[in-house]
Structure formats: structure tokens, C-alpha cells
Amino acid sequence: MADLQEASVSLPTVPASVSTARGHVSNVLAEWGLPERTEAVDIIRLIVSELATNVVQHTGGRSPVFTVLVQLDRGELLRIGVADSHPRRPRRLPAAVQQDNGRGMVVVRTLTKELGGSLTITPTHDGGKTVWTTLPWTGPRAL
């Protein structure tokens, strides 16, 4: 197995791209040996949906495209990143504002933690950011 396997897709920042991002990640995970009908894949799809939705809803046209990155490091750690070119980092909204929206990052943090992972945000070369979730790999060790 290679030390690092990678896949990515860049998509227009429109609502229809959320399902495309989710499908891309599902396909990559299946190619890498993680069966599609597992709880882990369902949770990962939800995380990707939330991160992609955040880009679509909150970049205000400042990021015409976003990129979904999938990395498998030494068959041990799975990293999923969603990168955009908007400089503002995701933030929690006050509870009063969260009635209809604003819970996406709370959902992502909670699900990531439940799977034993971590959430980080790193800057991109264009002044934007990548929101990463790093999870233990539950698929096969050798591909």
C-alpha cells in the first residue's frame, strides 16, 4: 500500500454540488475498500454534506469553486477536507440564531469526535481555508 493515497474533486459552489461531493467521497471510499453500507460511511457522507453546505451557504460568492480532498495515510488515518477561497473561518452562531441553521459545524465536531477523530482548519495558499476531519481508518489495511 502506498504511504498516502489521495483523491480530490473541485466543484462549483452551488447547492447541487453538495450531493456530488458526497457521492465522490463515497466512491473513493468504496475504491479503497470501505463498504458503502456501513455506519462509518454514512457518518462520513453526513460530514461531507455539512462541510460542503457550509461553503455553499456562507462564502457569499467569494469562492466560486470548492475542493473536496480525501486522503488515506498509511492505511491508518482518513482525512477529508473541504477547501474554499473565502477567508472567514467557520464559527458557532449564538443559540438564538441556530433555530433554522448554524448547527453544521456542531454536527461535524460531534460526529468526528464520536468516530474518534479530530477537526482542524488550515489556511490555503489563496487566502481561504480547508476544514479537515481526521478519522481512524476502519477499512482494510492492505489494498
N, C-alpha and C positions, 0 to 999 in steps of 0.2 A: 504494500500500500504506500502511496506517496505520502510524504510528511504533511502536505497541505493540498487539499482538493478545494477548488473554487468554482463558483458559477455566479453569474450576475445577469441582470436584465435592466435596461433603462426604459422607462415608461413615461408617457405624457401625464402631467398632473391633472387628471380628470377622474371623476368618480368611477368610470368603467375600468380604470387601471387597477383598482383595489382587488377585484376578482382575478385579474390577470396575474397580479403579484402573488396572490395566494396560490393560484394554480401552478405558477412557475416553481415556487418553493416545494409544493407537494411533489411535482415531477422530479425535481432534483433529489429530494429525499428518497423517493422510490428508486431512482437510478443508483443511489448509494446504498440501497439495501434496507431502508426503513419502511416496513409495510404501511400502506396508506391507511388501513383500517385499524389504527391504534390510537389510544388516548393521547400519546405524546404528539403524534402528527396533528390531531385535532386541535390541541392546545397551541402548537406552533403556527398552524393556519390562523387561529384567532389572534395571536400576537402579531403576525404579519398584517392581518386585516386592520388591526388597531393602528399600527405604525404607519401604514400606507394611507389610511383615512386621515390621520393627523396631518400628513403632508398635503393631501388634497384640500382639507378644510382650513388649514392655518398658515399656508405660505403666502396667501394673498397675491398670487400671480408672480411672486418674486422667484419662484422655482418652476420653470415651465416643464421640467422633467425631474423625475426622481429615480434612484437606482436601488434595486434590491440586491444585496450581496449575501451569498451563502458560502460558508467556509467550514470544512471539516479538518481539524488539526489533529494529525496522528491517530485518527480513529478514536479520539477521546473527547474532544470538545467540539461542539457545533456552535458556530457563530452566525447569527442572522443580523444583518444590518440594513437599515433603510436610510439612504443619504439624500439630502436635498441641498439647494443652494441658498436657502433662507438663513440669515444669521441668528435668529432668535431660537433659543433652546426651548424645548417643551417645559411647561410649568404646570403645577397644580393650580386649579382655579378654586376660589373660595366655595365652600359647600353650598351657599345660596345660589351661585352661578351654575352649579353642576346638576341642576334639575333635569335638563334635557341633553346636555353634553358635558364634556370636560372630564369624563372619567376614564378616557382611553389609557392614559399613562398609569393610572392607578391599577387598571386591569392588567396592563403589561407587566408592571412591577410585581403584582400579586402572582400572576401565572408563572412568571420567570422564577420567582422565589419558590413556588410550590414544586417546580421541576428541579430545584437545587442549583439554579443558575444565578447570574448577575446581570445587571443592566448598567451600561455605560454610554456616555455621549462623547464623541471625539470631533474635533474640527476637521473640515475638509479644506483642500487647497484653494477652493473658490470662495471661502468665507462662510460656507454653510456648515452643516454638521451631519454626522452619521449617528443614529441611535442604534446601539448594538445590544442584543441579548445573547449571552453566552450560556450554553446549557451542556450538561453531560450528555455525551452521545449514547443512545440506547440501542443503536443498530449493531450490525455485525462488525467485528474488529478487523476482518480482512475482506477486501472486496475482490 
